[in-house]
Amino acid sequence: MIDASSFDNAKALFHTFGCKLNFAETSTIAKTLAAKGIRRVSTGETPDIIVVNTCSVTEVADKKCRQALHRFASKYPEAVIVVTGCYAQLKSHEIAEIPGVDIVVGTDQKLAISEYIDKWYADRQKCREVTPAKDIRAFHPSCSGEDRTRYFLKIQDGCDYWCSYCTIPMARGRSRSGSIDEIVGQARKVAEDGGREIVLTGVNIGDFGKGRDDTFFDLIKELDKVDGIERYRISSIEPNLLTDDIIDWVASSRRFMPHFHIPLQAGSDEVLSLMRRHYDTALFRHRIERIREVMPDAFIGVDLIVGARGETEELFRKSYDFVDSIDISRLHVFPYSERPGTKALGIDGIVSQADKHKRTCRMLSLSENKLNAFMARFIGTTRKVLPEEPKVGKPMFGFTDNYLRVQMSPDPSLYNTIVPVRLDSAVPDEELINGTILS
């Protein structure tokens, strides 16, 4: 029996839903537990502690979280189950009532989970601790390093935008960020640990430095100076915050890759206005054209919501035509989901589930065509690839500088080193390219 005085041989299972930021934070939680002697559970072992880091971006996300909690409680009835993340922040009472759940903590307490585990083992009392989002002020740094090739570095948290469909400000609190010195120090530590690629993550990373004199642009220029890191990628960044200066600088930087992920959410100005977004389609088009002008080979991923309240069939066609007209590489399509407490609930014009499904399928088909066309442009060319650690009996995988996923013959000696690879043929159904490593 484990007690609070000793966690020797204690084992923890970690399950993460949602964004890359959540994965970075789960990694930091795991490190805090490891410092107490609690190790990750291995295949076939029974965990003593289960930590579930939740997402609440859609009702589907909430449902998946509940299903996982019921499944873990049934399979591991003796384990202590800890739930955190956005769903825990927004609906802590609902989660606390799920049989088997012992500890529920909000987003602000996420990195203090080890202390709540101590308390549970000391008094065996269920716990629910959530700070109101309006009172969340602290920034807690996180960096994931499960794969020594690629790290996810949290630079910012929270959001002040209050888009009409989104609960993130209610779940994550106000925008806040680490200092440049702090973030650069973490990047140097990644380099010391052998990491070669860093993905910058956050809720609204372009808002880095809000309330201070420094900016996201200042940060990336300093990160570019860190020796040992060969690649940086900018995760989702708002189009109004991705300035021409940033785009031009990335095009000439030593280490920032030609890869962008930009949320559009709707391709009609009418729906963007209903969503309370901070740009229009003209600005978005300009950003895409600017990227293509200075980085013709850049991968551009775009988020899109279909079936939002107020999106008529005519406005959907307008959105489709806009997306079709811009030179992007791929869409990430999400059917609109009603979220409690959002301003969108006051908008007229509910779209049926059947129409949401049809619109989603149309946009996904468009995305497939765009991705296949983008991959086809590079067949027969040579790009630099950072191979990931190969699994026994499996091909070796890696990404090009412009984020094309490549499979190669395994060569463990090349793991975590950048190598030239000839891109031979596309495997469209798997969004993959067959490649040959060149000596």
NORCORFEN-V781069 format. One record per pair of residues at least 12 apart in sequence whose ideal C-beta (glycine too) atoms are under 8 Angstrom apart, sorted by sequence separation. I is the first residue (numbers start at 0). J is the second residue. D is the distance in Angstrom with one decimal. If there is no record, write none. Layout:
# NORCORFEN-V781069
<<I;J;D> <I;J;D>>
This chain:
# NORCORFEN-V781069
<<13;25;5.4> <68;80;6.8> <82;94;5.2> <91;103;4.9> <141;153;4.2> <219;231;7.2> <264;276;6.1> <268;280;5.6> <287;299;6.4> <385;397;5.1> <394;406;4.3> <395;407;4.9> <422;434;5.3> <423;435;5.8> <51;64;6.9> <102;115;5.1> <115;128;7.0> <140;153;6.1> <158;171;6.3> <267;280;7.1> <305;318;7.6> <384;397;4.3> <385;398;6.4> <394;407;6.4> <395;408;6.9> <407;420;6.3> <421;434;6.2> <68;82;6.7> <91;105;6.7> <102;116;7.1> <157;171;4.6> <159;173;5.9> <219;233;7.5> <266;280;6.2> <384;398;6.7> <394;408;6.8> <395;409;4.4> <420;434;4.1> <421;435;4.7> <13;28;7.1> <156;171;6.0> <157;172;4.5> <158;173;7.8> <159;174;4.7> <303;318;7.7> <335;350;6.9> <384;399;5.4> <394;409;6.2> <395;410;6.6> <405;420;5.8> <420;435;6.6> <13;29;5.7> <32;48;7.4> <51;67;6.3> <87;103;5.3> <156;172;7.4> <157;173;4.9> <158;174;5.7> <233;249;7.5> <383;399;6.6> <393;409;7.0> <420;436;5.5> <421;437;5.8> <51;68;6.3> <87;104;6.6> <88;105;4.2> <102;119;5.9> <138;155;7.8> <139;156;7.4> <157;174;4.6> <382;399;4.0> <383;400;5.3> <405;422;6.7> <419;436;7.5> <420;437;6.7> <11;29;7.2> <32;50;7.8> <64;82;7.9> <82;100;5.7> <87;105;6.0> <88;106;4.8> <101;119;5.9> <138;156;5.8> <156;174;7.6> <157;175;5.4> <241;259;7.1> <382;400;6.2> <395;413;7.5> <418;436;5.5> <419;437;4.6> <80;99;5.4> <87;106;7.6> <155;174;6.9> <156;175;5.8> <303;322;6.8> <382;401;7.0> <395;414;7.5> <403;422;7.2> <418;437;7.6> <51;71;7.2> <80;100;5.0> <81;101;6.9> <82;102;7.0> <83;103;7.5> <108;128;5.5> <155;175;7.2> <156;176;7.2> <199;219;7.7> <241;261;6.4> <263;283;5.8> <335;355;6.7> <389;409;4.0> <406;426;7.8> <11;32;5.5> <29;50;7.9> <80;101;5.4> <81;102;4.3> <82;103;5.0> <83;104;5.0> <85;106;6.5> <108;129;7.6> <155;176;4.1> <215;236;7.9> <301;322;7.4> <334;355;4.3> <382;403;7.0> <384;405;5.4> <386;407;6.8> <389;410;7.8> <399;420;7.4> <28;50;6.0> <49;71;5.2> <64;86;5.0> <79;101;5.0> <80;102;7.3> <81;103;7.9> <82;104;7.6> <83;105;7.1> <84;106;6.7> <104;126;7.5> <107;129;7.9> <108;130;6.9> <135;157;7.0> <154;176;6.0> <155;177;7.6> <233;255;7.0> <261;283;7.6> <334;356;7.2> <377;399;7.7> <389;411;6.0> <76;99;6.9> <79;102;7.0> <81;104;7.2> <83;106;7.1> <102;125;7.2> <103;126;7.1> <104;127;7.8> <105;128;6.8> <107;130;4.2> <154;177;6.1> <199;222;7.8> <231;254;5.3> <232;255;7.7> <236;259;7.2> <238;261;5.3> <382;405;7.9> <384;407;7.4> <388;411;7.5> <397;420;7.7> <399;422;7.6> <413;436;6.7> <28;52;7.3> <101;125;5.5> <102;126;4.8> <103;127;4.5> <104;128;5.0> <105;129;3.6> <153;177;7.7> <230;254;6.1> <231;255;4.8> <232;256;5.3> <236;260;7.1> <237;261;7.7> <238;262;7.4> <334;358;7.7> <377;401;7.9> <386;410;7.7> <25;50;7.2> <61;86;5.6> <72;97;7.2> <83;108;7.1> <84;109;7.1> <100;125;7.8> <101;126;7.2> <102;127;7.8> <103;128;7.4> <104;129;7.0> <105;130;5.6> <176;201;7.2> <197;222;7.7> <215;240;7.0> <229;254;6.3> <231;256;6.7> <233;258;7.3> <235;260;4.6> <236;261;6.4> <237;262;6.6> <238;263;7.4> <261;286;6.7> <310;335;7.7> <334;359;5.1> <389;414;6.8> <406;431;5.8> <11;37;5.1> <13;39;6.9> <49;75;6.4> <60;86;7.1> <68;94;7.2> <72;98;5.8> <73;99;7.7> <83;109;4.7> <103;129;7.4> <216;242;7.3> <219;245;7.3> <228;254;6.1> <230;256;5.4> <232;258;5.2> <233;259;6.5> <234;260;5.8> <235;261;7.2> <261;287;7.9> <301;327;5.0> <377;403;6.4> <388;414;5.0> <404;430;6.4> <405;431;7.3> <406;432;7.4> <410;436;6.7> <9;36;6.6> <10;37;7.1> <11;38;7.2> <12;39;7.7> <25;52;4.8> <72;99;2.6> <233;260;7.4> <235;262;5.9> <299;326;7.6> <300;327;7.4> <303;330;5.4> <305;332;6.3> <308;335;7.1> <332;359;5.5> <386;413;5.2> <387;414;7.0> <388;415;7.4> <404;431;5.3> <405;432;5.0> <406;433;6.0> <407;434;5.0> <408;435;7.8> <8;36;7.9> <9;37;4.5> <10;38;6.0> <11;39;6.2> <12;40;4.7> <24;52;6.5> <69;97;6.8> <71;99;7.1> <72;100;7.2> <107;135;4.7> <154;182;5.3> <174;202;7.5> <216;244;6.4> <220;248;7.1> <299;327;4.5> <300;328;6.2> <301;329;7.2> <302;330;7.8> <303;331;6.9> <305;333;7.4> <306;334;5.2> <307;335;4.3> <386;414;5.5> <387;415;7.9> <404;432;6.9> <405;433;7.5> <406;434;6.8> <407;435;7.0> <408;436;7.1> <6;35;5.0> <7;36;5.4> <9;38;7.4> <10;39;7.3> <11;40;6.3> <46;75;5.9> <49;78;5.0> <51;80;7.0> <53;82;6.3> <55;84;7.6> <56;85;7.5> <61;90;7.3> <65;94;8.0> <68;97;5.1> <69;98;7.8> <83;112;6.5> <106;135;7.0> <110;139;4.7> <174;203;6.0> <179;208;7.9> <204;233;7.1> <216;245;5.5> <219;248;7.4> <223;252;5.2> <225;254;7.9> <299;328;5.0> <300;329;5.0> <301;330;5.5> <302;331;4.9> <303;332;5.2> <304;333;5.2> <305;334;5.8> <306;335;4.5> <374;403;6.3> <386;415;7.1> <403;432;5.6> <405;434;4.1> <407;436;5.4> <6;36;4.3> <10;40;4.3> <45;75;6.3> <47;77;7.7> <48;78;6.3> <49;79;7.1> <51;81;7.0> <53;83;6.9> <54;84;6.3> <55;85;4.2> <64;94;7.9> <69;99;7.7> <95;125;7.0> <107;137;6.9> <109;139;7.2> <152;182;6.9> <176;206;7.4> <204;234;6.5> <215;245;7.3> <219;249;7.7> <223;253;5.9> <274;304;7.7> <298;328;4.7> <299;329;7.8> <300;330;7.7> <301;331;7.0> <303;333;7.1> <304;334;7.5> <305;335;6.7> <332;362;4.6> <385;415;7.2> <386;416;7.2> <5;36;7.4> <6;37;4.9> <10;41;7.7> <21;52;5.1> <47;78;6.0> <48;79;4.9> <49;80;4.8> <50;81;4.8> <51;82;5.0> <52;83;5.6> <53;84;3.6> <54;85;5.7> <55;86;4.0> <68;99;7.0> <81;112;5.8> <110;141;7.3> <171;202;5.4> <176;207;4.7> <197;228;5.8> <204;235;7.3> <205;236;4.6> <206;237;7.8> <223;254;5.3> <259;290;6.2> <297;328;8.0> <298;329;7.6> <300;331;6.3> <302;333;7.1> <304;335;5.3> <332;363;5.4> <385;416;7.6> <45;77;7.8> <46;78;5.2> <47;79;6.8> <49;81;6.8> <51;83;7.4> <52;84;4.5> <53;85;6.1> <54;86;6.5> <65;97;6.7> <68;100;6.1> <95;127;4.8> <174;206;4.7> <176;208;6.0> <195;227;7.9> <196;228;7.3> <199;231;6.5> <204;236;5.6> <205;237;5.1> <216;248;7.2> <222;254;7.6> <223;255;6.5> <330;362;5.9> <385;417;5.3> <386;418;6.6> <21;54;6.5> <45;78;7.6> <48;81;6.8> <50;83;7.2> <51;84;7.5> <53;86;3.7> <55;88;7.7> <152;185;5.9> <176;209;7.1> <194;227;8.0> <195;228;6.8> <196;229;6.8> <197;230;7.3> <198;231;7.6> <199;232;7.1> <201;234;7.5> <219;252;7.7> <274;307;6.5> <330;363;7.2> <384;417;7.0> <10;44;5.6> <12;46;3.8> <53;87;5.5> <55;89;5.3> <81;115;6.9> <152;186;6.6> <175;209;7.6> <179;213;5.5> <194;228;7.0> <195;229;4.9> <196;230;4.0> <197;231;5.3> <198;232;4.6> <199;233;5.6> <200;234;4.9> <203;237;6.3> <205;239;7.9> <206;240;6.6> <273;307;6.9> <332;366;6.5> <383;417;5.1> <384;418;5.9> <10;45;7.3> <11;46;5.9> <14;49;7.1> <16;51;7.7> <17;52;7.6> <55;90;7.4> <81;116;6.8> <92;127;7.5> <167;202;5.9> <174;209;5.0> <175;210;7.8> <178;213;7.8> <190;225;6.1> <195;230;6.4> <196;231;7.4> <197;232;7.5> <199;234;5.9> <205;240;2.7> <273;308;7.0> <291;326;5.4> <308;343;5.4> <330;365;6.7> <331;366;8.0> <383;418;7.1> <384;419;7.7> <10;46;5.1> <11;47;7.0> <12;48;7.3> <13;49;7.9> <14;50;7.3> <15;51;7.9> <16;52;6.7> <17;53;7.2> <18;54;7.0> <91;127;5.3> <132;168;6.7> <135;171;7.5> <136;172;7.6> <182;218;6.2> <186;222;5.6> <190;226;6.7> <191;227;7.2> <196;232;7.0> <198;234;5.5> <205;241;6.3> <219;255;6.4> <273;309;4.5> <307;343;7.0> <308;344;7.8> <330;366;3.6> <383;419;6.1> <384;420;4.3> <10;47;5.3> <11;48;4.3> <12;49;4.8> <13;50;5.1> <14;51;4.9> <15;52;4.6> <16;53;5.4> <17;54;2.8> <79;116;6.7> <132;169;5.2> <135;172;3.2> <136;173;7.4> <138;175;4.6> <140;177;5.4> <152;189;7.1> <190;227;2.9> <203;240;7.6> <257;294;4.3> <266;303;7.3> <270;307;5.9> <284;321;7.8> <288;325;8.0> <309;346;5.0> <311;348;6.6> <329;366;5.6> <382;419;7.5> <383;420;7.5> <9;47;4.8> <10;48;7.3> <11;49;7.2> <12;50;7.3> <14;52;7.3> <16;54;4.1> <18;56;8.0> <91;129;4.7> <132;170;6.7> <134;172;7.8> <135;173;6.8> <137;175;7.5> <138;176;5.9> <179;217;6.3> <183;221;5.3> <187;225;5.7> <189;227;7.9> <190;228;5.2> <239;277;4.7> <259;297;6.3> <261;299;6.7> <263;301;5.0> <264;302;6.3> <265;303;7.3> <287;325;4.8> <288;326;7.7> <308;346;4.0> <309;347;6.8> <310;348;7.2> <381;419;5.2> <382;420;6.2> <9;48;6.6> <11;50;6.2> <13;52;7.4> <17;56;6.6> <132;171;7.0> <133;172;7.3> <136;175;6.8> <138;177;5.4> <150;189;4.9> <179;218;5.3> <183;222;6.2> <186;225;4.7> <189;228;6.6> <239;278;4.5> <257;296;5.8> <258;297;6.4> <259;298;7.3> <260;299;7.9> <261;300;7.4> <262;301;7.2> <263;302;6.4> <264;303;6.3> <265;304;6.4> <270;309;6.2> <287;326;6.2> <308;347;7.1> <309;348;4.4> <330;369;7.2> <381;420;6.7> <79;119;6.0> <132;172;4.5> <133;173;7.7> <182;222;7.1> <187;227;7.6> <237;277;6.7> <238;278;5.1> <246;286;7.3> <257;297;3.8> <258;298;4.7> <259;299;5.1> <260;300;4.4> <261;301;5.7> <262;302;4.0> <263;303;5.6> <264;304;4.9> <269;309;7.3> <270;310;5.2> <284;324;7.9> <287;327;6.3> <308;348;5.5> <310;350;5.9> <322;362;7.1> <329;369;6.3> <381;421;5.1> <382;422;6.2> <53;94;7.9> <79;120;7.7> <88;129;6.0> <132;173;7.9> <140;181;6.3> <237;278;7.6> <257;298;6.9> <259;300;7.1> <260;301;7.7> <261;302;7.6> <280;321;5.5> <284;325;5.9> <308;349;5.9> <328;369;6.3> <329;370;4.7> <380;421;7.6> <381;422;7.3> <87;129;7.3> <140;182;7.8> <179;221;5.5> <183;225;6.4> <186;228;5.9> <247;289;7.9> <260;302;7.5> <265;307;6.6> <283;325;7.6> <308;350;7.1> <312;354;7.7> <319;361;6.4> <323;365;6.1> <327;369;6.1> <328;370;6.2> <379;421;7.6> <380;422;5.7> <17;60;6.7> <142;185;5.3> <160;203;6.6> <239;282;6.6> <246;289;5.2> <250;293;4.0> <267;310;7.6> <307;350;7.2> <315;358;5.5> <319;362;6.9> <322;365;6.3> <379;422;6.8> <16;60;6.3> <88;132;7.0> <150;194;4.6> <158;202;4.8> <159;203;7.7> <238;282;6.1> <246;290;5.6> <250;294;5.0> <270;314;5.6> <306;350;4.0> <329;373;7.3> <378;422;5.6> <379;423;7.8> <140;185;6.4> <144;189;7.0> <147;192;7.1> <149;194;7.4> <152;197;5.1> <154;199;5.3> <156;201;6.1> <157;202;5.7> <158;203;4.6> <238;283;5.1> <241;286;5.8> <249;294;7.3> <265;310;7.1> <269;314;5.6> <328;373;4.4> <377;422;5.1> <378;423;7.1> <1;47;5.6> <142;188;7.7> <147;193;5.3> <148;194;7.2> <149;195;7.8> <150;196;7.0> <151;197;7.7> <152;198;7.0> <154;200;7.0> <155;201;3.3> <156;202;5.7> <157;203;7.5> <243;289;5.5> <247;293;5.8> <319;365;6.9> <378;424;6.4> <16;63;6.4> <142;189;6.7> <147;194;6.2> <148;195;6.0> <149;196;4.6> <150;197;5.0> <151;198;4.9> <152;199;5.8> <153;200;5.4> <154;201;5.2> <155;202;6.5> <159;206;7.2> <246;293;6.3> <267;314;4.6> <378;425;6.2> <16;64;5.9> <144;192;6.4> <148;196;6.2> <149;197;7.6> <150;198;7.2> <152;200;6.5> <153;201;6.1> <155;203;6.4> <158;206;7.4> <238;286;5.0> <246;294;7.7> <267;315;8.0> <269;317;7.9> <270;318;6.8> <306;354;6.4> <149;198;6.6> <151;200;5.1> <155;204;5.0> <265;314;8.0> <306;355;3.5> <144;194;6.5> <154;204;5.8> <159;209;7.4> <267;317;4.3> <305;355;6.3> <375;425;6.3> <384;434;6.7> <16;67;7.7> <155;206;6.2> <266;317;6.6> <267;318;4.9> <374;425;4.7> <155;207;4.8> <266;318;3.3> <306;358;5.6> <384;436;7.9> <14;67;6.1> <154;207;5.6> <265;318;5.6> <266;319;6.9> <305;358;4.2> <306;359;7.4> <374;427;7.2> <266;320;7.4> <267;321;6.9> <305;359;5.4> <371;425;7.0> <378;432;7.4> <28;83;7.9> <266;321;3.4> <377;432;7.5> <266;322;4.9> <371;427;5.0> <374;430;7.9> <381;437;6.5> <14;71;7.5> <52;109;7.3> <305;362;5.8> <370;427;7.8> <374;432;6.0> <12;71;7.7> <263;322;7.3> <303;362;6.1> <367;427;7.5> <370;430;6.3> <50;112;6.4> <12;75;7.8> <21;84;6.2> <106;170;6.2> <154;218;6.7> <106;171;5.7> <107;172;7.1> <12;78;7.6> <106;172;7.1> <17;84;7.1> <235;302;6.9> <275;342;7.0> <16;84;7.0> <17;85;7.1> <48;116;6.4> <274;343;7.6> <16;86;7.9> <273;343;7.6> <273;346;5.7> <328;402;7.9> <298;373;7.3> <89;166;6.1> <160;237;7.8> <35;113;5.8> <31;110;6.6> <34;113;7.6> <32;112;7.4> <89;169;6.2> <296;376;7.9> <28;109;6.7> <31;112;7.0> <32;113;5.5> <85;166;7.3> <88;169;7.6> <89;170;5.3> <296;377;7.6> <28;110;6.4> <31;113;4.6> <85;167;7.3> <88;170;4.6> <27;110;5.9> <88;171;7.6> <28;112;5.4> <32;116;7.5> <86;170;8.0> <24;109;5.7> <28;113;7.9> <85;170;3.8> <24;110;7.0> <85;171;6.9> <162;264;7.8> <300;402;7.9> <298;401;4.7> <297;401;6.0> <298;402;3.9> <296;401;5.1> <298;403;7.1> <56;166;7.7> <163;273;6.4> <164;274;5.9> <55;166;6.2> <56;167;7.7> <163;274;5.4> <27;139;7.8> <162;274;5.5> <163;275;4.7> <27;140;7.6> <162;275;5.2> <3;117;5.3> <27;141;4.1> <161;275;6.7> <162;276;6.2> <24;139;7.7> <26;141;6.8> <27;142;6.9> <55;170;6.1> <160;275;7.6> <26;142;7.0> <27;143;7.5> <3;120;4.1> <24;141;4.5> <26;143;3.4> <160;277;6.6> <2;120;5.7> <3;121;4.4> <23;141;4.3> <25;143;7.2> <26;144;6.4> <1;120;6.4> <23;142;6.0> <26;145;6.1> <23;143;4.3> <20;141;7.7> <22;143;5.4> <26;151;7.7> <23;151;4.2> <22;151;5.9> <23;152;6.9> <24;153;6.9> <23;153;4.8> <20;151;7.6> <19;151;5.0> <20;153;5.9> <20;156;7.5> <164;304;6.9> <258;400;7.6> <164;307;6.2> <257;400;6.3> <258;401;6.0> <256;400;5.1> <257;401;5.0> <258;402;4.5> <256;401;6.9> <256;402;7.2> <230;385;6.6> <229;385;7.5> <230;400;7.2> <232;402;7.5> <164;335;6.6> <169;340;6.1> <166;338;4.7> <165;338;7.2> <166;339;7.7> <164;338;6.7> <166;340;6.5> <166;341;6.2> <165;341;6.6> <23;200;5.6> <164;341;5.7> <163;341;6.1> <19;198;6.3> <163;342;4.1> <164;343;4.5> <20;200;4.6> <163;343;4.3> <19;200;4.7> <20;201;6.1> <161;342;7.6> <18;200;7.4> <20;202;6.6> <163;346;7.0> <230;417;7.9> <229;417;6.0> <196;385;6.0> <195;385;6.0> <19;234;5.9> <195;415;5.8> <195;416;7.8> <193;415;6.7> <195;417;7.2> <149;385;7.8> <148;385;6.0> <148;386;7.7> <149;387;7.6> <148;387;5.1> <148;388;7.1> <146;387;6.5> <147;388;7.4> <146;388;7.3> <148;397;7.9> <89;339;7.9> <148;414;7.4> <148;415;5.1> <147;415;6.1> <57;333;7.0> <56;333;7.9> <59;336;6.7> <58;336;5.0> <57;336;3.7> <58;337;6.9> <56;336;7.6> <58;338;7.6> <57;338;7.6> <55;338;7.8>>
